[in-house]
């Protein structure tokens, strides 16, 4: 759809009540700078302009775009809140001049391994990494894999992982780890 503002590039409902449509138009005649314009229209399927919008974006599209926008806004809000919460740490890190590529290596000891199980996100990442190992992928032992999925501590998970290496060692007569 083309108008004097440009070509319609995106549309979504603007609110939860779905009574307003937010339209974005891109002006292709002015490629330089900010060439996006936004219009708001009351949602009336009988309106000529709204009919043109509905020819390119169905009601389902408008709803889906609104839901996606709302999810992104929620994520932005969470990230901003995390930024505000950790502002002092972030500023200290930036002021330190530490290059972004430099990875902070945590000390590995029994307590840090045990603590990994207390962080659900890190523990889940560890489980994913373990399930990507060829030895685990190749195993046909469903009970063992289920036990690993259900593991609640790092030591339990690593103990179960050791079973696959112990089994391979016994089958081939040599150590695999």
SELOLO-834718 format. One record per residue (C-alpha): residue number from 1; residue in one letter; x, y, z; chain. Coordinates in pm, 1 decimal, padded with zeros to 6 digits, always signed. Layout:
% residues N
[atom NUM; "A"; [X; Y; Z]; "A"];
...
//
This chain:
% residues 177
[atom 1; "X"; [+00000.0; +00000.0; +00000.0]; "A"];
[atom 2; "X"; [+00143.3; +00334.5; -00103.1]; "A"];
[atom 3; "X"; [+00040.2; +00670.9; +00034.7]; "A"];
[atom 4; "X"; [+00193.7; +01015.4; +00021.4]; "A"];
[atom 5; "X"; [+00381.9; +00916.1; +00339.0]; "A"];
[atom 6; "X"; [+00543.8; +00620.2; +00162.1]; "A"];
[atom 7; "X"; [+00494.0; +00245.6; +00147.0]; "A"];
[atom 8; "X"; [+00329.4; +00057.2; +00433.4]; "A"];
[atom 9; "X"; [+00600.2; -00163.8; +00585.9]; "A"];
[atom 10; "X"; [+00445.5; -00270.3; +00915.8]; "A"];
[atom 11; "X"; [+00116.7; -00255.8; +01103.0]; "A"];
[atom 12; "X"; [-00004.9; -00381.0; +01437.8]; "A"];
[atom 13; "X"; [-00272.3; -00315.4; +01691.2]; "A"];
[atom 14; "X"; [-00155.4; -00038.9; +01919.8]; "A"];
[atom 15; "X"; [-00329.3; -00155.0; +02237.2]; "A"];
[atom 16; "X"; [-00478.5; -00455.0; +02410.7]; "A"];
[atom 17; "X"; [-00832.5; -00349.6; +02321.8]; "A"];
[atom 18; "X"; [-00742.1; -00373.7; +01950.2]; "A"];
[atom 19; "X"; [-00925.1; -00051.9; +01873.2]; "A"];
[atom 20; "X"; [-00623.6; +00134.5; +01730.4]; "A"];
[atom 21; "X"; [-00386.7; +00040.2; +01449.6]; "A"];
[atom 22; "X"; [-00028.0; +00164.4; +01437.5]; "A"];
[atom 23; "X"; [+00107.9; +00186.0; +01081.1]; "A"];
[atom 24; "X"; [+00468.3; +00240.7; +00974.9]; "A"];
[atom 25; "X"; [+00543.6; +00392.9; +00636.2]; "A"];
[atom 26; "X"; [+00884.3; +00407.1; +00469.1]; "A"];
[atom 27; "X"; [+00957.3; +00688.9; +00228.0]; "A"];
[atom 28; "X"; [+01159.9; +00532.1; -00053.6]; "A"];
[atom 29; "X"; [+01204.4; +00867.8; -00226.8]; "A"];
[atom 30; "X"; [+01413.9; +00991.5; +00068.9]; "A"];
[atom 31; "X"; [+01661.3; +00708.7; +00135.5]; "A"];
[atom 32; "X"; [+01884.8; +00926.1; +00355.4]; "A"];
[atom 33; "X"; [+01817.3; +00984.9; +00722.4]; "A"];
[atom 34; "X"; [+01505.3; +00899.0; +00917.4]; "A"];
[atom 35; "X"; [+01245.3; +00816.1; +00657.9]; "A"];
[atom 36; "X"; [+00996.2; +00622.9; +00869.0]; "A"];
[atom 37; "X"; [+00664.3; +00781.5; +00950.8]; "A"];
[atom 38; "X"; [+00402.4; +00647.6; +01187.7]; "A"];
[atom 39; "X"; [+00027.6; +00690.2; +01176.8]; "A"];
[atom 40; "X"; [-00240.5; +00582.3; +01420.2]; "A"];
[atom 41; "X"; [-00591.2; +00492.8; +01303.3]; "A"];
[atom 42; "X"; [-00904.1; +00385.1; +01486.3]; "A"];
[atom 43; "X"; [-00985.7; +00027.2; +01395.1]; "A"];
[atom 44; "X"; [-01303.3; +00035.2; +01191.1]; "A"];
[atom 45; "X"; [-01315.5; -00240.0; +00924.5]; "A"];
[atom 46; "X"; [-01560.5; -00024.7; +00724.6]; "A"];
[atom 47; "X"; [-01315.1; +00265.6; +00696.9]; "A"];
[atom 48; "X"; [-01157.0; +00294.1; +00350.3]; "A"];
[atom 49; "X"; [-00803.2; +00340.7; +00484.1]; "A"];
[atom 50; "X"; [-00839.4; +00050.3; +00731.8]; "A"];
[atom 51; "X"; [-00963.3; -00171.1; +00446.3]; "A"];
[atom 52; "X"; [-00640.9; -00093.6; +00258.3]; "A"];
[atom 53; "X"; [-00437.8; -00187.8; +00563.8]; "A"];
[atom 54; "X"; [-00636.1; -00511.2; +00605.7]; "A"];
[atom 55; "X"; [-00559.6; -00597.1; +00242.7]; "A"];
[atom 56; "X"; [-00191.9; -00628.2; +00343.3]; "A"];
[atom 57; "X"; [-00219.7; -00723.3; +00712.6]; "A"];
[atom 58; "X"; [-00499.2; -00949.6; +00833.3]; "A"];
[atom 59; "X"; [-00649.3; -00906.7; +01178.4]; "A"];
[atom 60; "X"; [-00444.5; -01208.2; +01285.9]; "A"];
[atom 61; "X"; [-00129.3; -01037.2; +01155.0]; "A"];
[atom 62; "X"; [-00215.2; -00721.5; +01349.1]; "A"];
[atom 63; "X"; [-00272.1; -00925.2; +01666.8]; "A"];
[atom 64; "X"; [+00043.6; -01133.8; +01618.0]; "A"];
[atom 65; "X"; [+00250.4; -00820.8; +01554.8]; "A"];
[atom 66; "X"; [+00106.7; -00664.2; +01870.7]; "A"];
[atom 67; "X"; [+00190.6; -00973.7; +02077.1]; "A"];
[atom 68; "X"; [+00546.3; -00983.4; +01938.2]; "A"];
[atom 69; "X"; [+00589.0; -00612.3; +02005.7]; "A"];
[atom 70; "X"; [+00459.2; -00656.9; +02362.1]; "A"];
[atom 71; "X"; [+00701.1; -00944.9; +02424.8]; "A"];
[atom 72; "X"; [+00993.3; -00736.8; +02299.8]; "A"];
[atom 73; "X"; [+00886.8; -00443.1; +02515.4]; "A"];
[atom 74; "X"; [+00865.0; -00671.8; +02817.0]; "A"];
[atom 75; "X"; [+01214.4; -00802.9; +02744.9]; "A"];
[atom 76; "X"; [+01346.4; -00447.2; +02702.8]; "A"];
[atom 77; "X"; [+01188.7; -00353.1; +03035.7]; "A"];
[atom 78; "X"; [+01347.9; -00652.8; +03208.7]; "A"];
[atom 79; "X"; [+01686.9; -00572.7; +03057.4]; "A"];
[atom 80; "X"; [+01658.0; -00207.7; +03159.5]; "A"];
[atom 81; "X"; [+01563.1; -00306.6; +03514.7]; "A"];
[atom 82; "X"; [+01862.9; -00540.7; +03526.4]; "A"];
[atom 83; "X"; [+02082.0; -00259.8; +03395.0]; "A"];
[atom 84; "X"; [+01953.4; -00019.2; +03661.4]; "A"];
[atom 85; "X"; [+01993.5; -00284.6; +03931.9]; "A"];
[atom 86; "X"; [+02354.0; -00352.0; +03831.9]; "A"];
[atom 87; "X"; [+02440.7; +00000.9; +03719.7]; "A"];
[atom 88; "X"; [+02728.0; +00042.7; +03967.3]; "A"];
[atom 89; "X"; [+02887.6; -00286.9; +03858.4]; "A"];
[atom 90; "X"; [+02851.2; -00195.4; +03491.4]; "A"];
[atom 91; "X"; [+03004.7; +00148.6; +03537.2]; "A"];
[atom 92; "X"; [+03288.6; -00000.4; +03742.0]; "A"];
[atom 93; "X"; [+03351.8; -00256.9; +03468.2]; "A"];
[atom 94; "X"; [+03346.9; +00009.3; +03195.2]; "A"];
[atom 95; "X"; [+03574.2; +00238.5; +03395.4]; "A"];
[atom 96; "X"; [+03820.2; -00047.3; +03452.7]; "A"];
[atom 97; "X"; [+03909.4; -00050.2; +03083.3]; "A"];
[atom 98; "X"; [+03890.1; -00428.9; +03068.1]; "A"];
[atom 99; "X"; [+03852.9; -00537.6; +02704.2]; "A"];
[atom 100; "X"; [+03515.4; -00695.8; +02627.5]; "A"];
[atom 101; "X"; [+03680.7; -01006.6; +02481.6]; "A"];
[atom 102; "X"; [+03855.2; -01084.7; +02810.8]; "A"];
[atom 103; "X"; [+03658.9; -01360.7; +02979.7]; "A"];
[atom 104; "X"; [+03658.9; -01370.9; +03356.8]; "A"];
[atom 105; "X"; [+03762.4; -01721.0; +03457.9]; "A"];
[atom 106; "X"; [+03602.4; -01842.2; +03778.0]; "A"];
[atom 107; "X"; [+03805.6; -02053.4; +04012.9]; "A"];
[atom 108; "X"; [+03713.4; -02419.1; +03974.4]; "A"];
[atom 109; "X"; [+03687.6; -02608.6; +04300.2]; "A"];
[atom 110; "X"; [+03444.6; -02851.7; +04457.5]; "A"];
[atom 111; "X"; [+03230.0; -02571.5; +04602.2]; "A"];
[atom 112; "X"; [+03203.6; -02388.6; +04266.2]; "A"];
[atom 113; "X"; [+03101.0; -02715.9; +04100.2]; "A"];
[atom 114; "X"; [+02837.7; -02778.2; +04367.3]; "A"];
[atom 115; "X"; [+02714.5; -02416.0; +04341.5]; "A"];
[atom 116; "X"; [+02659.6; -02457.6; +03968.3]; "A"];
[atom 117; "X"; [+02357.8; -02671.8; +04055.9]; "A"];
[atom 118; "X"; [+02206.0; -02379.5; +04248.9]; "A"];
[atom 119; "X"; [+02189.2; -02161.7; +03938.1]; "A"];
[atom 120; "X"; [+01907.7; -02314.3; +03731.6]; "A"];
[atom 121; "X"; [+02012.0; -02143.1; +03407.8]; "A"];
[atom 122; "X"; [+02377.3; -02251.2; +03430.3]; "A"];
[atom 123; "X"; [+02275.4; -02600.3; +03543.8]; "A"];
[atom 124; "X"; [+02041.0; -02631.4; +03244.1]; "A"];
[atom 125; "X"; [+02320.9; -02517.2; +03008.9]; "A"];
[atom 126; "X"; [+02548.5; -02782.4; +03159.6]; "A"];
[atom 127; "X"; [+02285.6; -03050.9; +03098.5]; "A"];
[atom 128; "X"; [+02247.5; -02934.0; +02736.9]; "A"];
[atom 129; "X"; [+02623.3; -02948.0; +02688.6]; "A"];
[atom 130; "X"; [+02635.1; -03300.9; +02831.8]; "A"];
[atom 131; "X"; [+02353.5; -03419.4; +02606.1]; "A"];
[atom 132; "X"; [+02551.8; -03290.8; +02305.8]; "A"];
[atom 133; "X"; [+02843.3; -03524.4; +02382.7]; "A"];
[atom 134; "X"; [+02877.5; -03801.3; +02122.6]; "A"];
[atom 135; "X"; [+02892.2; -04070.9; +02391.8]; "A"];
[atom 136; "X"; [+02563.1; -03951.4; +02536.9]; "A"];
[atom 137; "X"; [+02396.0; -03910.6; +02196.5]; "A"];
[atom 138; "X"; [+02503.1; -04261.9; +02098.2]; "A"];
[atom 139; "X"; [+02376.6; -04424.8; +02416.5]; "A"];
[atom 140; "X"; [+02057.0; -04629.5; +02386.1]; "A"];
[atom 141; "X"; [+02006.9; -04640.7; +02764.3]; "A"];
[atom 142; "X"; [+01685.4; -04441.3; +02809.3]; "A"];
[atom 143; "X"; [+01674.8; -04491.6; +03188.2]; "A"];
[atom 144; "X"; [+02022.0; -04344.3; +03225.8]; "A"];
[atom 145; "X"; [+01934.5; -04043.6; +03006.6]; "A"];
[atom 146; "X"; [+01612.6; -03990.3; +03201.6]; "A"];
[atom 147; "X"; [+01807.3; -04002.2; +03528.5]; "A"];
[atom 148; "X"; [+02045.3; -03736.7; +03392.6]; "A"];
[atom 149; "X"; [+01751.1; -03517.0; +03290.8]; "A"];
[atom 150; "X"; [+01604.6; -03551.5; +03640.8]; "A"];
[atom 151; "X"; [+01935.0; -03486.1; +03819.9]; "A"];
[atom 152; "X"; [+01902.8; -03197.2; +04064.4]; "A"];
[atom 153; "X"; [+02264.4; -03149.6; +04170.8]; "A"];
[atom 154; "X"; [+02584.1; -03108.5; +03977.2]; "A"];
[atom 155; "X"; [+02752.9; -03398.5; +04153.3]; "A"];
[atom 156; "X"; [+02458.1; -03628.2; +04076.1]; "A"];
[atom 157; "X"; [+02469.5; -03522.9; +03710.0]; "A"];
[atom 158; "X"; [+02846.0; -03571.2; +03681.1]; "A"];
[atom 159; "X"; [+02821.7; -03909.3; +03859.5]; "A"];
[atom 160; "X"; [+02564.7; -04023.1; +03604.7]; "A"];
[atom 161; "X"; [+02781.8; -03889.9; +03320.3]; "A"];
[atom 162; "X"; [+03074.5; -04091.3; +03454.8]; "A"];
[atom 163; "X"; [+02867.4; -04407.5; +03402.7]; "A"];
[atom 164; "X"; [+02889.8; -04373.4; +03024.7]; "A"];
[atom 165; "X"; [+03268.3; -04346.0; +03039.8]; "A"];
[atom 166; "X"; [+03294.0; -04639.4; +03281.4]; "A"];
[atom 167; "X"; [+03079.2; -04847.9; +03044.5]; "A"];
[atom 168; "X"; [+03293.2; -04751.4; +02744.8]; "A"];
[atom 169; "X"; [+03609.9; -04831.8; +02941.9]; "A"];
[atom 170; "X"; [+03480.5; -05180.0; +03025.2]; "A"];
[atom 171; "X"; [+03372.3; -05248.8; +02664.6]; "A"];
[atom 172; "X"; [+03695.8; -05134.5; +02502.7]; "A"];
[atom 173; "X"; [+03939.4; -05223.9; +02779.2]; "A"];
[atom 174; "X"; [+04088.2; -04876.3; +02803.4]; "A"];
[atom 175; "X"; [+04006.3; -04545.4; +02970.6]; "A"];
[atom 176; "X"; [+03802.5; -04293.5; +02769.1]; "A"];
[atom 177; "X"; [+03822.4; -03987.9; +02996.5]; "A"];
//
